[in-house]
């Protein structure tokens, strides 16, 4: 009966303490807000220091207002600003989700029941790496990282190592949490379940959970698990202490009447060896180090992150080393000019298991993981250039050979990393490793595709001809070539990647983002129109591969079809004689098949060719009529959004005048930086006359 009454009294005291805490804390934060309005910086700093002292006393006052018999658990939450730890804590405390991350953490209280016993749970959301006072205070630690952020993942081990410098973690319960809240089509998952579990194993006796604060997945379970582990750890240590083994109980709130700053205790006395008086500092919940110009942020009120805090976030990203799946010395080409042996420089290159390719200037930089440049290979294309005569010079890094020893990585934005190996075997080994890593990266992200993206994928497959691969006929294609406007299977997409972005720009329907201009191309063209152009040569028997065809058969056909253009429909002489003019007429009439046919033969000169007395290009016409798909296709062929016609009009200006917002946005994004400003129109020209004049220039039937 006495135990039941004591438990009831403890529970009541805990609830009253939490109500007191929650009732006063908003007023303290309101004072911080008012301090910001004080113009005198010195006065502002002095008042801030006094309020901080008041806040510290208030936060820790339960140490003497509550009975010493009331048990409490001191829980530390550690992770960088990208980890999602603040949202995790907020969900546990309030049952609601907030996206805003608190850069300086916070201190909170909540009652929790473990094994039918009430505890006062003191939660410390640490705003940075753990310090010595924090380390000596905690009974258990939750390490948090975001499943879509490499930096937050790497920070965990650094924080663990720092914590271990201040105290032994053998008896400190630990939990590792991966948060899902930031995962989206724009921010796919990059930390696999295997990597997370491996990190948990490295932290020793550490459980792993994946949580979603948005929907509350596993949030309560994490906090109850860590509290249960702390309670179990205490019972074990109590048993060891009471059995007369000579070990003393740890310095936790449940076991001590007072806490000290020393970690060395006499087994017969609570006073630390070498200390004659008690240290008051140990009684307090640790206070984070605050700069005089910064107040402690309120977790429950969103605010904008300042520039200084953003710099702190970037500097706070921890370092770590992923497992290299392949590494070695290669020569990297650093210039974009004509190929020359003097342009190659020796680099140490490492391909890591997270799909990141990194190169270093020397072995020291690799060991220290500094002075590096990285590229994620998942959204790149691998290209092995055709053979060319080798140049034999004293400075040449390779021996004379008829084989081309290069391989290139081409990103979606056109950047190229060129590498040179010492043998064909080494080149093929790197290419195989890269292709395998690309495939693994894509597969690991496939489970996180957005529902909206799946809906869009189904709508594209419903377009006539899009239900099968454009090259081999395999059902339900999930990859697309943007500039060809067609869908294909994953096997054929891998071969298209090697063609280069100047021939085929590959994108996944499931994994990649689809801006309006890319969607418009696929919706406008499709597999039927694509094959009517690229397989339109009826004079040649086309050896189209089947879905079960080997990779060699697919490669031969795809290279013949798109690179060598063996099956391309011949262009009638009336169009071929003036491709630039024909392209303008086709865009004005909306003839998609003719547009794609002409673009298959067109060069940059045709796209930028100025036609007629108005001196307009095909991009002028597409912009004036609002043909978003044609605008994108012409930009991929190096059309110039700032090229002026005879009236001083640019495609960018025409799109704006005619109200084609998507075309304008796309053109504005792709305009040359040196032509950032546009000429003002002469006053004698009426914009409405210009629009009417442009829109109907090329409306004659083709």
Secondary structure in CASP SS format (residue, H / E / C, confidence):
PFRMAT SS
TARGET T0000
AUTHOR 0000-0000-0000
METHOD secondary structure of the structure
MODEL  1
X C 1.00
X H 1.00
X H 1.00
X H 1.00
X H 1.00
X H 1.00
X H 1.00
X H 1.00
X H 1.00
X H 1.00
X H 1.00
X H 1.00
X H 1.00
X H 1.00
X H 1.00
X H 1.00
X H 1.00
X H 1.00
X H 1.00
X H 1.00
X H 1.00
X H 1.00
X H 1.00
X H 1.00
X H 1.00
X H 1.00
X H 1.00
X H 1.00
X H 1.00
X H 1.00
X H 1.00
X H 1.00
X H 1.00
X H 1.00
X H 1.00
X C 1.00
X C 1.00
X C 1.00
X C 1.00
X C 1.00
X H 1.00
X H 1.00
X H 1.00
X H 1.00
X H 1.00
X H 1.00
X H 1.00
X H 1.00
X H 1.00
X H 1.00
X H 1.00
X H 1.00
X H 1.00
X H 1.00
X H 1.00
X H 1.00
X H 1.00
X H 1.00
X H 1.00
X C 1.00
X C 1.00
X H 1.00
X H 1.00
X H 1.00
X H 1.00
X C 1.00
X C 1.00
X C 1.00
X C 1.00
X C 1.00
X C 1.00
X E 1.00
X E 1.00
X E 1.00
X E 1.00
X E 1.00
X E 1.00
X E 1.00
X C 1.00
X C 1.00
X C 1.00
X C 1.00
X C 1.00
X C 1.00
X H 1.00
X H 1.00
X H 1.00
X H 1.00
X H 1.00
X H 1.00
X H 1.00
X H 1.00
X H 1.00
X H 1.00
X C 1.00
X C 1.00
X C 1.00
X C 1.00
X C 1.00
X C 1.00
X C 1.00
X C 1.00
X C 1.00
X C 1.00
X C 1.00
X E 1.00
X E 1.00
X E 1.00
X E 1.00
X E 1.00
X E 1.00
X E 1.00
X E 1.00
X E 1.00
X C 1.00
X C 1.00
X E 1.00
X E 1.00
X E 1.00
X E 1.00
X E 1.00
X E 1.00
X E 1.00
X E 1.00
X E 1.00
X C 1.00
X C 1.00
X C 1.00
X C 1.00
X C 1.00
X C 1.00
X H 1.00
X H 1.00
X H 1.00
X H 1.00
X H 1.00
X H 1.00
X C 1.00
X C 1.00
X E 1.00
X E 1.00
X E 1.00
X E 1.00
X E 1.00
X E 1.00
X E 1.00
X C 1.00
X C 1.00
X C 1.00
X H 1.00
X H 1.00
X H 1.00
X H 1.00
X H 1.00
X H 1.00
X H 1.00
X H 1.00
X H 1.00
X H 1.00
X H 1.00
X H 1.00
X H 1.00
X H 1.00
X H 1.00
X H 1.00
X H 1.00
X C 1.00
X C 1.00
X C 1.00
X C 1.00
X C 1.00
X C 1.00
X E 1.00
X E 1.00
X E 1.00
X E 1.00
X E 1.00
X E 1.00
X E 1.00
X C 1.00
X C 1.00
X C 1.00
X C 1.00
X C 1.00
X C 1.00
X C 1.00
X C 1.00
X C 1.00
X C 1.00
X C 1.00
X C 1.00
X C 1.00
X H 1.00
X H 1.00
X H 1.00
X H 1.00
X H 1.00
X H 1.00
X H 1.00
X H 1.00
X H 1.00
X H 1.00
X C 1.00
X C 1.00
X C 1.00
X E 1.00
X E 1.00
X E 1.00
X E 1.00
X E 1.00
X E 1.00
X E 1.00
X C 1.00
X C 1.00
X C 1.00
X C 1.00
X E 1.00
X C 1.00
X H 1.00
X H 1.00
X H 1.00
X H 1.00
X H 1.00
X H 1.00
X H 1.00
X H 1.00
X H 1.00
X H 1.00
X H 1.00
X H 1.00
X H 1.00
X H 1.00
X H 1.00
X H 1.00
X H 1.00
X H 1.00
X H 1.00
X H 1.00
X H 1.00
X H 1.00
X H 1.00
X H 1.00
X C 1.00
X C 1.00
X C 1.00
X C 1.00
X C 1.00
X C 1.00
X C 1.00
X C 1.00
X C 1.00
X C 1.00
X C 1.00
X C 1.00
X C 1.00
X C 1.00
X C 1.00
X C 1.00
X C 1.00
X C 1.00
X C 1.00
X C 1.00
X C 1.00
X C 1.00
X E 1.00
X E 1.00
X C 1.00
X C 1.00
X E 1.00
X E 1.00
X E 1.00
X E 1.00
X C 1.00
X C 1.00
X C 1.00
X C 1.00
X C 1.00
X C 1.00
X C 1.00
X H 1.00
X H 1.00
X H 1.00
X H 1.00
X C 1.00
X C 1.00
X C 1.00
X C 1.00
X C 1.00
X C 1.00
X C 1.00
X C 1.00
X C 1.00
X C 1.00
X C 1.00
X C 1.00
X C 1.00
X C 1.00
X C 1.00
X C 1.00
X C 1.00
X C 1.00
X C 1.00
X C 1.00
X C 1.00
X C 1.00
X C 1.00
X H 1.00
X H 1.00
X H 1.00
X H 1.00
X H 1.00
X H 1.00
X H 1.00
X H 1.00
X H 1.00
X C 1.00
X C 1.00
X C 1.00
X C 1.00
X C 1.00
X C 1.00
X C 1.00
X C 1.00
X E 1.00
X E 1.00
X E 1.00
X E 1.00
X E 1.00
X E 1.00
X E 1.00
X E 1.00
X E 1.00
X E 1.00
X C 1.00
X C 1.00
X C 1.00
X C 1.00
X C 1.00
X C 1.00
X C 1.00
X H 1.00
X H 1.00
X H 1.00
X E 1.00
X E 1.00
X E 1.00
X E 1.00
X E 1.00
X E 1.00
X E 1.00
X E 1.00
X E 1.00
X C 1.00
X C 1.00
X C 1.00
X E 1.00
X E 1.00
X E 1.00
X E 1.00
X E 1.00
X C 1.00
X C 1.00
X H 1.00
X H 1.00
X H 1.00
X H 1.00
X H 1.00
X H 1.00
X C 1.00
X C 1.00
X C 1.00
X E 1.00
X E 1.00
X E 1.00
X E 1.00
X E 1.00
X H 1.00
X H 1.00
X H 1.00
X E 1.00
X E 1.00
X E 1.00
X E 1.00
X C 1.00
X C 1.00
X C 1.00
X C 1.00
X C 1.00
X C 1.00
X C 1.00
X C 1.00
X C 1.00
X C 1.00
X C 1.00
X C 1.00
X C 1.00
X C 1.00
X C 1.00
X C 1.00
X C 1.00
X C 1.00
X C 1.00
X C 1.00
X C 1.00
X C 1.00
X E 1.00
X E 1.00
X E 1.00
X E 1.00
X E 1.00
X E 1.00
X C 1.00
X C 1.00
X C 1.00
X C 1.00
X E 1.00
X E 1.00
X E 1.00
X E 1.00
X E 1.00
X C 1.00
X C 1.00
X C 1.00
X H 1.00
X H 1.00
X H 1.00
X H 1.00
X H 1.00
X H 1.00
X H 1.00
X H 1.00
X H 1.00
X H 1.00
X H 1.00
X H 1.00
X H 1.00
X H 1.00
X H 1.00
X H 1.00
X H 1.00
X H 1.00
X H 1.00
X H 1.00
X H 1.00
X H 1.00
X H 1.00
X H 1.00
X H 1.00
X C 1.00
X C 1.00
X H 1.00
X H 1.00
X H 1.00
X H 1.00
X H 1.00
X H 1.00
X H 1.00
X H 1.00
X H 1.00
X H 1.00
X H 1.00
X C 1.00
X C 1.00
X C 1.00
X C 1.00
X C 1.00
X C 1.00
X E 1.00
X C 1.00
X C 1.00
X C 1.00
X C 1.00
X C 1.00
X C 1.00
X E 1.00
X C 1.00
X C 1.00
X C 1.00
X E 1.00
X E 1.00
X E 1.00
X C 1.00
X C 1.00
X C 1.00
X C 1.00
X E 1.00
X E 1.00
X E 1.00
X C 1.00
X H 1.00
X H 1.00
X H 1.00
X H 1.00
X H 1.00
X H 1.00
X H 1.00
X H 1.00
X C 1.00
X C 1.00
X C 1.00
X C 1.00
X C 1.00
X C 1.00
X C 1.00
X C 1.00
X E 1.00
X E 1.00
X E 1.00
X C 1.00
X C 1.00
X C 1.00
X C 1.00
X C 1.00
X C 1.00
X C 1.00
X H 1.00
X H 1.00
X H 1.00
X H 1.00
X H 1.00
X H 1.00
X H 1.00
X H 1.00
X H 1.00
X C 1.00
X H 1.00
X H 1.00
X H 1.00
X H 1.00
X H 1.00
X H 1.00
X H 1.00
X H 1.00
X H 1.00
X C 1.00
X C 1.00
X C 1.00
X C 1.00
X C 1.00
X C 1.00
X C 1.00
X C 1.00
X C 1.00
X C 1.00
X C 1.00
X C 1.00
X C 1.00
X C 1.00
X C 1.00
X C 1.00
X H 1.00
X H 1.00
X H 1.00
X H 1.00
X H 1.00
X H 1.00
X H 1.00
X H 1.00
X H 1.00
X H 1.00
X H 1.00
X H 1.00
X H 1.00
X C 1.00
X C 1.00
X C 1.00
X C 1.00
X C 1.00
X C 1.00
X C 1.00
X C 1.00
X C 1.00
X H 1.00
X H 1.00
X H 1.00
X H 1.00
X C 1.00
X C 1.00
X H 1.00
X H 1.00
X H 1.00
X H 1.00
X H 1.00
X H 1.00
X H 1.00
X H 1.00
X H 1.00
X H 1.00
X H 1.00
X C 1.00
X C 1.00
X H 1.00
X H 1.00
X H 1.00
X H 1.00
X H 1.00
X H 1.00
X H 1.00
X H 1.00
X H 1.00
X H 1.00
X C 1.00
X C 1.00
X H 1.00
X H 1.00
X H 1.00
X H 1.00
X C 1.00
X C 1.00
X C 1.00
X E 1.00
X C 1.00
X C 1.00
X C 1.00
X C 1.00
X E 1.00
X C 1.00
X H 1.00
X H 1.00
X H 1.00
X H 1.00
X H 1.00
X H 1.00
X H 1.00
X H 1.00
X C 1.00
X C 1.00
X H 1.00
X H 1.00
X H 1.00
X H 1.00
X H 1.00
X H 1.00
X H 1.00
X H 1.00
X H 1.00
X C 1.00
X C 1.00
X C 1.00
X C 1.00
X C 1.00
X C 1.00
X C 1.00
X C 1.00
X C 1.00
X C 1.00
X C 1.00
X C 1.00
X C 1.00
X C 1.00
X H 1.00
X H 1.00
X H 1.00
X H 1.00
X H 1.00
X H 1.00
X H 1.00
X C 1.00
X C 1.00
X C 1.00
X H 1.00
X H 1.00
X H 1.00
X H 1.00
X H 1.00
X H 1.00
X H 1.00
X H 1.00
X H 1.00
X H 1.00
X C 1.00
X C 1.00
X H 1.00
X H 1.00
X H 1.00
X C 1.00
X C 1.00
X C 1.00
X C 1.00
X C 1.00
X C 1.00
X C 1.00
X C 1.00
X C 1.00
X C 1.00
X C 1.00
X H 1.00
X H 1.00
X H 1.00
X H 1.00
X H 1.00
X H 1.00
X H 1.00
X H 1.00
X H 1.00
X C 1.00
X C 1.00
X C 1.00
X C 1.00
X C 1.00
X C 1.00
X C 1.00
END
